[in-house]
Amino acid sequence: MIGTKIRKEVVIESLYESAFSGHWTKESIKFFKEIPRKERVNDFKLKQLVALNIAAMVSKWDFILDMLRRMSMADRNKVLTDLTPDDVRWIRCEVNVYLERKTGKDYSEHHKCLDGSPHSLMLAAATLGLFDLTDELAFYIHIRNPAHAGPVLGQIVDAGFYDVAYLLCQRYPKLSLARITPWDDWADEVSDEISIQTYSGPRWTMLHLLAERSEAFRSCRYEGGGLAIKFIAWIHNSYGFVMRDSREVKNSNWKAKLLLFLRPIMAKVCPQIVSGFEQEERCLSAEMLLKIMKREIRQVERYSPGMYRDELSWVIKTAAQHGIFEIVNMCLKIFPSLVWDKDGSRHILHDAIKYRHEKVFNLIRDRLLEDRLQVNSFWRGFEDIMILAASPPLPQTLEHIAGSALKMQKELQWFAEVENVAFFINHGEANKTKGNARLLFVENRQKLVKEGEKWMKSAATSCTVVAALVVTVVYQAAFQIPGGTGTDEKKVGIANLLNQHDKHLLFSIFSLSDVISLFFSSTSLLLFLSILTSRFSADDFRYILPNRLILGLTALFIALAAMVTSFTATILIVLGPKMKLLKYLALCGVALPVTLFVLLQLPLFFALVRSTYFRRRPKRKF
């Protein structure tokens, strides 16, 4: 108990002062140290929420987060849960009275943004992008009527806090389908816990917001580093949410706790890794949100069939435009008939073709072609898909591809896929539009063809110089072999090292490596010269030119590796068992530039191989 000299009112007033200034004082800290927990929870529950709202009114958000963390578990559960409408009105009145006394201003009009409830605190934190505070409030807050808390969830999703949204929807599944109404219509009602005012606008839900958030889903990723992303995904799936929320790993294994402990170090040493983990968490949270919404929609559809069909019809169109495969797939699983819906003469397949969303296109194509008879009758809506594929690509559709030649190859492959589908739907009609579509395709990509020709010639020229140098070196080495040749009549021109058993193996390695290097370097030189003398027509970029460049790079890599092996064998023969330090320095010196060349060219090589030989094939042969 607090003594007679320090009354409880003084401590409460000092807590308000600290909330207003944003700084703790000795007196305000006594609120948590000297007042018993039961008394704080029962008698001063509303006073604590008044202090939180005072700090929010004057934008002391760090103080709010610090105060929440100073509270005990019982304090947080009581303050952020069991509130009646009368409690919220009393809190709002106390906050207005205190601030008017401190500043002389009337804060009564601010209740639409901060009405005194914990919900408004969380909404304000999400609006300002304060993840830690939003997450702390969401973990303990109690939502009495989830159907009326849609605006809070909408703001959380809009801020990109998908893991916080998943936390709330996991506890309150009905919240995932709550209508997101304007804040002005909702703020007056949430504190009074009565029905929302009539809102005549569209039924916006969290699904509408997610359909426009392509950054929240894995299917929309275009950045490089595939192996790094897969490694991060494997670590994350194995050890859970370890980068954004420490509460998730308190009962986890030691590996997850170690990753959480190393997070500050990784953030400074390699921030890309931490960013990758957090992005993976957001994507996983968004996918889990879709699962919750899918389950809730199916439960509603059991009793009210077709209630969400019109809504999902709009959602699938928006998701197709943004290339969000996960949402399109979810909508088609709930309502398979959505694949036949049209907006006038426009179909979702048109959006997938226009914006070059390959995964969405493949999904819709496979669904359409499951019923060839029905899709044939729909041809009037698809006769222009080849013309649409031949139109100039949007800038953002090719910006993730390195090299103009690879961009042109991507466009050719994309046009071939669309053409293949058009012929399967209606062979006769497709044959009529094929010629015009091809002419339009080439005409719209004249600039890309010229850029691809320049890029391909530049790459081939650089590799030709390297291949010519390798040919020169290894050809000269064949006539200046280590140890020299015999001078006797019987051994003229025969290597002396062939008769030395201790160096016979090394000499054999030198000879074989030199021959391999000469053969493959000459082959690569011819391949690169064939690229330089090519006609560079548009169709050549699909397979002929990339294939020649791949074979040339492969031969060049083998020639370089054989050349280094030949040089290594020569050094070991000449220096023998002595001068070990000089031997190692020489080996490292010659291996470093060759290794750098190979490593710098490997990304291009892998990109060429992946786009040329390992493209996804359709499920059926058209």
N, C-alpha and C positions, 0 to 999 in steps of 0.2 A: 504494500500500500504506500501511496505517496504521503509524505508528512504534511503537517499543517502549513508549513512555510511555502510549499510548492503545491498549489491546488491543481486539480485536474483541469479546470478551465484555463489556467495559465499554460499548461502543457498543450492543450488543444489549440489555443491561440498561437502558440509558438509553431505548432505544426502547420497552421494556415499561413503563417508568415514565411516559413521555409518553402511552402508550396508556391507562394506568390513570388518570392525572390529566386527560387531554384537552388538554394544552398541550405544544407543542414546546419543546425545550430545545436549546442549542447542541450538546450531545453527541449528542442523538438525530437532529438534522439531518445530522450527519456520516455517518450510515448511508448516505444517498443521495449524499453529496458525495465521500467518501473511499474507500468500498468499491467496487471495480471492478464494472461491470455483470455480467460473466460470473460473478464470484464471488457476487454477490447472487442471481443467477438459479439457479445450481447448488447452492451451499452453504447459502444462507440463505433459500431459497424457503419452507420450512416455518416458519422463524422469523418471517417477515413475516406469515404467516397466523395465527400465535400472537398477534402484536400486534393484529391486526384483531379476533380473537375476545375478547381481553382488553378492548378498548375496547367491544365489543358487550355483554359481560357487565355492565359498569358504565355502560351507556347513554351512551357518548361517541360518538354517531353522527356529529357534525360532524368529529371527528378521523378517523373511518374514511373519510369522503368526501375529506377533505384528503389523507390518506395515499395513497389510490388515485390521486389526481390528481398526487401527487408521483412516483409510480412511472413508470418508463419503459414503453413498449409491451411490451417483452420481459418486464419484471417482472410486469405484469398478466396477460399471456397464460400465463406459467408458474405463477404463484401460483394463478390461478383455473381452471386446466385440468387439468394432468397430476397428479392425486392418486390414490393407491391407498388401499384401505381401511386398510392399516397406517399410512399417513401421517395419515389423519384420526383414527385412534385415538391416535396419538402427540401430535397437536396438542391433542386434548381432554385428555389427561393432563397436558401441559405447562401448559395454561391453568388447570386445577384446582389443580395444585401451586403455581403462582405466586400465584393469588388466595387460596389458603389461607394461604400465607406472609405475604401483605400484610394480610389482614383477619382471619385466624383462623377463618373460616367454611368449611364444606364446600360446595363448588359442584358436587359430583358429580351431584346430582339435576337440575341445570339442563341436562343434555345433551339432554334431549328437546326443548328449545326452541332451544338453540344447541349442536349436536353437534360443532362444529369444522370442518364442511365449508362451502364457499362457498354451497352451496344453502341452508343454514340461515340464513346471513347475509342472503341475498336475501329469504327468507321473512319474517324478522324485520323487515327494512326495509319490506317491503310491508304487513305487519301494522300498523306504526306510521304508514303513510301517507307515507313518505319517498321522494318520487318521484326526486329526483336520485341518491340512493344506489342505489335499486332499478335505475334505468336504467343507471348506471355498472357495476353488477355484471352485469346482464343482457347488456350489450354484449360482455363478455369471458369470461363463464362458459362452461364446457364441461359439457354434460350427456351422460354416457355412455349412460344408458338412459332415453330420453324417456318411455317407458311408465310409469316409476316416479316421475316428477317432477310428476305431476298436482297434488298439494297446493300446490306452489310456484306453479304457474300459476293455480290456483284462487284463491289469496290475492291474487295480482297483479290478477286480474280483479275480485275483490271490492273491492279498493282503488280501482278505477276507472282503473287504468293500462293502458288498452287498447292504447296504442301500444307499451308495453313487452312486453305479451303478444304483439302482432303481430311484434315483433322476434324473440322467441324461437321462435314457431311458423314464422316464415319460414325460420329456420335448421334447426329440427327439426319438420317437418310432423307427424310422428306424435305429437308432444306435444299437438297440438290435440284428440286423441281420448283422451288419457290419463285414467284414472279418478281422480276426486278423492275420496280416502279421508280419514278423520279423521287429524289430525296424530299422535295417539298411536300409531296403527298403522303410521305411515310413518317416524317419526323414527329409530327404532332401526335401520331397515333400509337407509336411503339411504346411510349412511356405509359400511356393509359391502358395498354393491353386491350384495345377494342378493335373492331373490324376496320380494315383499311378503307379510305374514302374511295368512291367509285372512280375507276380509271379506265377510260375508253380506248387507250392505246393498245398496241400489239402485246401479246403475251410473251414478253422477253424473259428468258431464263438464263441460267449460267451456261447452258448449252449454246445459246446464241453467241455469247462472248467467246467461248472456246473455239467456235467455228471460224473466228477471225484471228485467232492467236496461233499462227503457224510456228512461231518460235517455241511453243510449248510441246511440240511433238517430234519424235525421232524421224518420222517419215519426211519431214521438211528440211532435214539437215543437208547442207551442201558443202560444208567446210571439209578440208582435207584432214589427214591424219587418221585413217580408218583403223589402224592397229591400236593407236592410242585411245581412241573412243571405245573400241571393244574391250580393251584392258580396264578402262575406268568403269565401263558398264559391268564387267565381271566382278570387280572389287566391290562396287556398290550393291549389286544384287546379292553378293555373298555376305556382306557385313552391314547392310541396311543404311538408314539415314544417319550418316556420321559427320556431315559437314555443316549442317544448319541448326541442328537441335541436339543438345547434349542429353536431354531427357530420354531420347530413343535408345541410348546405348548403356544406360545405367545397369541394366540387367543382362547385357550382352556379353560375349566372350572377350578375352583379353586382346584379341586382334582388333576388334572394333574400337575398344577403348584406346588402344595404341594409336590408331589412325586419328581419333579425336584429339589425342594429346599432341600429335605431330602437326595438326592443322595450322597453328600460327607459324610454325617454321616453314611449312610448305607454301603458305601464302606469301612469305617474303622471298624464299629461294626460287620457287617455281609457281607463280600465281596461276599459270595456265592449268595446272593439275587441279587446284582448288576450284577454279572456274568450271572445269570439266565435270567434277563431282557434283557441284551445285546444279549445273545444267541437267545432268543425269537425274538428279533428284526431282527437279521440276517436271521433266518429261515423265518419269515414273508416277509422280503425283497426279499429273493430268490424265494419264491412262487409268489410274485407279478411280479418279472422279468419273470417267466415262463408264466404268464398270458399275459404279453405284447408281448412276443415272439410268443405265440400261436396265438394271434390276428393278428400279422403282417404276420406270415406264411400263415394263412388262406386267408388274403387279397391278397398275392402274388399268392397263388394257384388258385384263381378265374380267373386270367388272364394267368397264366402259370402252368397248372396242372402238378404235378409230379416233379416240379423243386427241391423241398427239400426232396424228398422221399429217395434218396440215402444217403443224409446227416443224416436224422433221423434214417435210418437203422443202421448206425454206432453208433449214439447217444444212441439208445435204447439198443444195446448190451453192451456198456460201462456202462450205468446206471444200467442195470440188474446185471452186475458183482459187482457193488458197492452197490447194494441194494437200489437205489433211486427210491422209488415208484412214487413220484410225476412226475418225468421226463418220466418214462415208461408209466404211465397213460396218460400223455399229448401226447406222440408220437402215442399211440394207438387210441386216440380220433381224431387226425388229419388224420392218415392213419391206419385204422383198419386192413388192409391186412398185416401189418408188423408182426402180430402175427404168420403168416405162413412162414416168411422168415427163411432161414437156411444159415449158413456159412459152406458149405460142408455138413457134417452130423451133425453139431452142431447147436442147437437151443437155444434161450434165456432161455428156461426152464431148460436147462442143467446148465447154469450159476447160476440160482436161486437155484437149488438143491445143486450144489457144494459148494456155499458160504453160504448156509443156510439162504437165504433172504426170510423169510416167507411171508411178505406182497407182494413182487413181485411175488412169486410163486403162491399165492392165486389168484392174478389178472390175470396172464397168464393162469392158470388152468381154471378159469371161462370163459375166452375168448375162449380157445381152445375147451372146452366141450360144447360150444353153438352149434357146428355143429359136432355131433358125427360121421356122415358118413365121413366127410372130414378128421377128426383127425384119424379115423381108417385107412384110406389110407396112412396116414403119419407115420404109426407105425414103419417103418424101421429107422426112426430117433429117436424113443423113446424107443427101446427095451432095452436099457442099463440104463434107469433112476433108476431102483431098484438097480443095481450094483453100480451106482454113489452115491446113497443115503447110500449104505452100506459101502462105502469107509471111511477111517478114517477122522474125522472132522478136519478142520483147527483150529489151536489154538485160533485165534481171534473170532471164531464163538461161543465159549462157555465161554469166559472169563468174560462175564457180568453176568453169572449165579452163584449163591452162593451155594456151596455144590456139592460134586461129585454125590450124589444120584439124585439130581435135574438135573444135566447134563445128566446122563444116562436116566432119564425119558424123557428129551427133545429129545434125540437122538431116543428113541423108538417111541415117538409120531411123529417125523419127518419121520422116515422110514415108519410108518403106513400110513401117509398122501400120500407119494409118491407111496406106494404099492396100495393104494386105487385108485389113478389116473391111474396107469398102468393097473389095472384090468378093469377099465371103458373103456380105450382106446381099448384094445384088450385082452379079458379074456383068450383066449387060449394060446397066446404067453406069457402073463404074468405068467400064471400057470406053464409054462416050466422053467422060470428063477427064480421063487419064491424060490425054495429050495436052489439053489446056492447063491442067494442074502442073505437069512437068515443066512446061514452058514458063509458067508463072513462078515456079520454084526457082529455076535457074536465074530468071530475070531479077528476082528479089534478093539474090545472094551473089551478085557480081562482085561487090566490094569484099565480101567474106572470102570468095574464091581467090581474089588477088592477094588479100592478107594471108591466106593459107599458103599460097604459092611462095610468098616472100618468107614466111616462117619456115616452111619445109626446106627451101633452098639454103637459108641461113644455118639450120641445123645440119643439113647434109654437108655443107661446105666446111663447117667446123670439124665434123667427124672425119671428113676426107683428109684434112691436114694431119690429124692425129694418126689415121691409118697409114698415110704415106710415110710419116716419120717411123712408124713401127716397121714397115716393110724395109725401109732403108737400113735400120739398125740390125734387124735379124738377118737380112741378106748379107750384110758385111760380116756379121759374126760367123756365118757359115764358112768363110774363107780365112778367118783368123781364129782358129779354134785354140783353146788353152792347151799348152804343152807342145804345140807345133806338130809338124809331120816328119816322117823319117827321111833320111838323106841317102840311105843305101839303095842300091839298084832294085833290090827285092821289096823295099818298104817305101819307095818314093810315093808321096801323097797320102800315106796311111798314118793315122793319128798315133802318136807315141803313147798316149795314155791307155790305149787299148791293151797294151801288154803289162800295165801296172794294175795288179789285182786290187790294191787298196783304193784306187781312184777310178776303177772301171765303172762302178755303179753311178758315181756322180757324173762321169763323162757321158754315160748313156742317157741320163736325165737331161743333161745339157743339149745333146743332139736331138732327142725327141721333142723337147720343148721348143727348140729353135725351128724345127720343121713345122710343128703345129702353129706356132706364132706366124711364120711366113705364110702358111696356107690360109689361115683365117683372116689375117690382115689384108692379104690380096683379095680375098672374097669380099670382105667388107668394103674395100676400096671400089670394087666393081659395082657393088650394090648402091653405094652413095653416088657414084657417077651416073648410074641409071636413073636415080631420082633427079639429079640436076638436068638430065636431058629428056625428062618426061614432058608430055604435052600439058599436064596440069588441067585437065578438064574437070568439071564438077563431080562426075561419077568416080573419077580416080581417087578422090579423097575418102571414099567409103571403105575400100579394102586394099587396092593396089599400092598406093603410096604408103599408108601406114604399115602394111605388111613388109614392104621393102625396108622401111626404116627400122622396124623391129628386128628383121633378120640381120641388117647391117650392124645395129648396136650389139646384138648377141655375138656376132662374129668378132666385133671389135673388143668386147669384154673378154672373150676367150683368148684372143691374140695378146691382149695386155697381160692377162694372168700367166700365159705361157712365157711371155717375155720376161716377166719378173722371176719366174721359176728358173729360166735359163740363166739369168744374171746371178741368181742365188747360187746355183750350182757352180758357176764360174768362179765366184768369190771363194767358195769353200775349196775348190781345187787349187787356186793360186795361192791363197794364204795358208792353207793347211791347218794344222792344229794350233799354230802360233798366232799372235796378234789378234786375240779374241775381241778386244774392245774395238779395234778398227774394223773388224769384220762385222760386228753388230751395228756399228754406226753406218757403215756402207749399206747394209741391208735395209735399215730403217730409212735412210736417205732416199733410196730408190723406190721403196714401197709407198712412201707417203704421198707423192704426187699422183701415182697411179691409183691408189686407194681413194684419194679425194675425187679424182675424175669419175671413178665408178660410182661413188656415193652420190655425187651431184647429178649424175645422169640417170640413176636408178628410179627416182620419182617419175621422170618422163617415160622411162621404159615400162614401168608398171602401169602407168595411165594408158599407154598405147595398147599394151597386152589386154588389160581389162576391158577397154572399149571396143577392141577388135575381135577378140576371141571368146570373151566370157560375158556376153550380153544375155539377159533373161530371154528365154524362148517362150512362146505362147504354149498353153496347155494342149492345144490341138493344132494339127497342121491344116492350114486353110487351103 
